[in-house]
Amino acid sequence: MINSRISELNNNSFINDKPKILLLTWEYPPHVVGGLSRHVHGLAGGLRQDYEVHILTANPGTLPGYECINGIYIHRVKPLNEKDPNFLHWILGLNLAMEQKAIELSSSHLFEIIHAHDWLVGASGLSLKESLHCPLITTIHATEYGRNNGIYTELQKFIHTKEEQLIHGSDQVIVCSEYMKEEVLHQFSIASEKISVIANGISKETLLDDPDSLLEGLSVKKGGRLIFSIGRMVREKGFDTLIEAAPLIKEKYQDAYLIVAGKGPMLEAHRKKARELKVDDIIHFPGFINDMQRLALFQKCEIAVFPSYYEPFGIVALEAMIMGKPAIVSNTGGLKGIVQHEYTGLLMAPGDPYSFAEQAFTLLEDPKAADTIGKQGQKVAESLFSWRRIADETKRVYQETLISRKLEDLV
């Protein structure tokens, strides 16, 4: 079986001259829950020059089961128990459906690599590694321990265990920052050489001709100075810090205001807190916005801010930088590895509203310096974080893993 598999790998051009890879992800555009879907989409676009890329993902219920978009083959499946309100049961059903679909695809597609993204698709990734006899690469985007600053509940313990099983069962693990590498090494006790650090990437956006037309109903103030943020409404994103800083902003700059977009379990709590502090006139939580509105707000804002307590990488900071906007980010996690203070952005102390206000005042008081920082950040984002560069680094991990697997089989 092993020798036959090696022979097939060496002749994987009998159908297509590009080797085939299978990426497993629970979300993929236009089904977007968080940053993971955008990461996989960008990576797939970068890899398609060298590989025939197949995406296996969940179908939220309204999308085609199969599409080929921009040369990327997208296969969507519904969980076997898609109506189950229990999230863990739903995830189990998704993994079973993904495994069945991948085996079906393997009858006509010879995959060289399976690349799983986070524990949510770990069960199918581990199973397919054995049934398809090919290496499993896993990208760990965040850990349950890091998100919660510890493991406290049975659910967290369950997820932590699934992460551990996936990490130890993978041939190679990719993380997005040195910060995440240290976290994974500490939490899961694996060999350092099993982990590769490859940053997230970013694509340059085309400026909109008329962003205002997309922003009706989003509390955009004509002539105001917009500070923009976006993310899941969860504790680790630190949006409570912005609410607490809003009175300081309001007192010093009457024309400055904040829009903090995104949905999540803490959305109503944030809105309530803003009302209690009587700052709901200058800090707005519109909830979900679409990708075009997101782009329009990045284009309109003077400053972007990402005040996370925990952020393994911080691709949203790159989204601001690629648009030439000065970004204020927490001095933590992967964010501090992206931003060089007072050169490509500004760093704030996590959870400190006075620290954020101080950095915001620096940029608001000196628009020329803010513009320079934005342009310097844009240059760095374009040169160091292109998806082509990220894809090349990922390709190297694939190739090294395949060579190691072949050498192990020959011993």
N, C-alpha and C positions, 0 to 999 in steps of 0.2 A: 504493500500500500504506500509506504513512504517513498520508495524508489519511483513508483508510478507517479506520485504527486510531484516529485522533483522534475521528472520528465515533462509533465504537463506544464509546470511553471516555466520551464525553459522553452516551451513551444506555445506560449500563451498568445501568440499572434495569429492563430489559425482562423479566428473570426475577426479580430480587430488588431491593428498594429500597436495599439496602446494596451498596457496591462490594466486590469480592472480592479477597482477597489470598492469596498462597501462601507459606507459611513452610517453608523447607527446614532440616531438622535431623537429624543421624544418630541422636540419642536423644530420646525423649519418653516421659513417664510412661505406663504403669508400667515401661517400660524405662529404668532410671536407671543411668548409669555415673558421672557427675559432676554438677557444678552447672549445666551447660548445659541439661539437660532441664528442670530446675525453672525456669530463666529463661524458656525458650520457653513453658512451660506458663503461667506467671504473666503473661507478655506477651500471650499469646493470649487469656487471660481478660479482660485489660484492654481489648484491642482489639475484642472481639466486640460491644460496644455500638455501634460505628461501622462495623464491617466484617463481612462474611461471611468467617470465617477458616477456611482450609484448611491442615492440617498434612500435609506429606509427609515420611515418616520410615522408618527401617529396622524390619523385623519380626524380632525375635529368634527367631521360630520357633513361638511358642505363642499369639500374639495374633491377633484377627481382622484381615483385610486392610482392613476399613473399619468405622468406628464414628462415630457422632455423640454426643459427650458434652458436656453442658452447652452446647449450641449451637455446638460447635467440631467441624468435620469432619476426621476423622483418617484418612489413607490410608497404609497400611503396605506396604512392598515388601520382597521378599527379593532380595539381590544375585544377579546372574546367575551368579556362581560362589561361592555362599554357603559351601561347604565348603572353600574354598581357605585353607590355613593362613597364607599370606603376607598380612599385613594390608594392604599397599598394593594387592595384587591384589583383595582383598575390597572395599576402598574404591572401586576402579575399577568393580567390578561393581555396587556399590550406586549409584554415580552414574549408570551406564547405565540401571539399573532405574528410578531416580527420574526421569530424563529421559523415558523411555518413558511412565511413568505420568502425568507432568505434561502431556505432549502429548495423551495420551488424555483427560485431564480437560478440556483446553482446548477440546475439541469441544463441550462443554456448559457450560463455565464461562469467562467472560471475566475474566481476572485483570488488575487494574490494576498491581499491584506484586508482584515476587518478592523475598522477604526471606530471605537465606541466613545461616546461623550457622556461622562458622568454615570453615577450608579443607577440612574433611572432605566438605562438600557443594559445594565451590567449582566443580568441573568441571561439574556439572549446572546450577548457577546461571548460570555464564557462557554455557553453551550455550543455556539457556532464554531468557536475555535476548535472544538473536538470533532464536531460532525463534518465540518468542511476541511479540516486538516490544514489550516493556514494560521499564520500569526495574528495575535490580537494586540493592537495598539490601543491604549486608553488615554484620553485627555481628561484630567481631573480639573474642573473649572473652579470648584470650591469644595470645602468639606463641611460636614455637619458640625464638627467640633468648632471650626472657625466661625461659622455663622452664628453660633450660640455661645461662643466663648466657654465651651465645655459641653459635656454630655450629661443631661439631667433627667430626661424622660425615657419611657420605654420606646417611644417612636424614634427618638434621637439615637438610642442605643441600637435599634434595628437598622437604621440607615447607616450608622457608623460601621456596623458589622458588614453590611452589603458593600460599602466602600472598601473595606479591608479585603474582602473576598475578591473583588474586582481587581484591586491593585496587585495583590499577590498572584492572581491568576493570569495577569497580562504579561506579554513578552516585553513590553516597554511602556513606560508611563510618561506622558507629556504634561507639563505644568506651564503656566503662563508667566511666572516670575520667580526670581530667587527666593522671595518671601514664601511663595507657595511650595517651593522645593523643600525649604526648611520645615514647613508645617507638615508636609507629607512624610518626610524622614522621621520627624519627631513622633507623629501620631501612629505610623504604621510600620516602623522598623524594617525598612527594606534597604537594599544596597543602593548607595548613591549612584553607581553607574547604571542603574536601571531607570533613572529619571533624566529626561531631557527638558531643558528650559527653552521654550519657544514662545515668544510674545504673541499677544493678539495682534491682529492687523486692522487696517482701516482703508477704505476706498475714498478717493477724493470725489466730493459731490459737485454737481453743476449748480451754480447759483440760480435761484428762481427769479424770473422777471418781475413777478408781482406777488411777493410773499403775503402782503396784507389781505389779499383776496381769500387766503386759506385760513385766516385767523379770526373770523367772525365768531363771537361768543366766547373767546378765550381771555377776556379781560386785558387785552393789549391796549395800552394807553398812548394815544397820539402825543408825541413829543416827550414821552417819559423815557427814563433810562432803565432798560430791562436787565435784570439779573435772572438767568434761566438755569433750571436744574431739571433732571428727569431720572426716573428710576422706579423700581418696585417700592410700593408703600409698605416697607418692613423696617423693623428697628435698626438693622445694621446699616441702612443707608443714611442714618443720621439727620433726617429732615427736621426733627424736633429742634436741632441746633439752629436752623434757619429761622424757625418761628420765634425762638427766644432772642435771636439777633434782630428781628424785624423792628422792635421799638427803637433800637439804636440807629438803624438805617433811616427810619421815619423821622427821627429827631434832627438828624444832620442833613439829609437830602430829601427835600419834599417831592422831587421829581423821580426818585428811584423807587422801584417796586420789583417784586419777585413773582415769577410763575414757576411752580414746581409740579411737573406733569408726571403721570403714571397712576396705575391702579394697584390695589393690594389691600391686605387686611387692616392696615392702619390709616387708610384714607380718611374715613369719617372722624377718627380720633384727632388727626392733624387739623382738619377743618374746625373741629370743636375747640381745640386749643388756640387756634388763631383768633376765633371769636372771643374766647375768654380773655385773651391778652389785648383785645381791641386793635388787632393789626390785620384783620381780614380784608381791610381796604387796600393794603399794600403787599400782601402775600396771598396768592391764589393757588388753589389746588383743583385744576380742571378735570382731573382723572385721566382716563385713556385719551391719547391723541394718536392720529395715524402718522405714517412715516413722512408724508408731505408736510403736515403741520409741525412735526418734529424738526424737519429741515428748515422750515420757515422761521421757527422760534430761534434756532441756532443762528440763522442769518440776521435776525432782528436784534438779538441781544447785544449788550455791551460787554457783559461778563457772564461766564458760566461757572457754576460752583457744584462741587461734589463732596459733601461733608461726611463721607462714610466712616463708620466705626470699623468696619471690616470690608475689605475690597481686595480680592486676590490679584486683580490686574487693574481694571478700571477703563474699559473700552470707551465709556462715555466721555472720559477726559480726552481721548484721542479724537472723538467726534467733534468736540469743541475746537481742539487744536487744528484739525484739518481744515476747519472753516476760518482759521485765522483769529479766533477769539481767545482772549486771555482767560485762563482757567485757574480757579482757586480750588485746591484739592486737599484732603486730609493727609497729614504727614503719617501715613500708615500703609501697610500692605504693599500692593503693587503700585499704588498711586505715586508713592514717593520715588519709585524707580523710573517713572515716566517724566515727572516734572522736576526740572532744576530750578530751585527757588530764585525768583527775580530775573530769570533768563527765559525759560519756556513757560513759566506760570508762577503761581504763588502757593506756598504751603501754609496750612492752618492746623492748629492743634485740634484733634478729634474731640467733638463734644463741647467745644469752647466757643460760645457765641461771640465773646469779645475778640477772640482771635480771628474769627471770620470777618467781623465788622472792621477790624483793623486792616485786613488785607483788602477788603472791598473799598474802604476809604482811600487806600493807596492808589487803586486803579481809577476810582471816580474823580479823584482830585487831579490826576495827571493823565488825561486822555492820550496824549502823545506817547508817554511811556507805556500805557496800556496797549496801544496799537503796536509798538515795537515788540513787546512781549508776545502778542498774538502772532505776529509775523514770524518771529523766531521759533515759536512752538509749531507753527504750520510747516516750516522748513524741516524741522526734526521729524515730525509725523510723516511727511511725505518720503523722507529719505530712509528712515529706519523701520517703518511699520507698514510698508506696502504688502498687500496679500501675495504678490509675486515672491517677495523675499521670504515671507512666512511659509509659503508653499514649498520653496526650495529647501528650507530647513526641515520641513516635515518629510519631504521626499528623501532626504538624507537618512532620517530615522527609519523610514520604511526599508530603504536599501540595506542599511546596516543590520536591521532585524532579520531580513530575509537571508543575508549571508550567514549570520549567526545560527539561524535555524538549519540551514543546509549543512553547515559544519558539524552541528550537533548530531544531525541524522547520519552523517558519514562516520562518526566515531563508533 
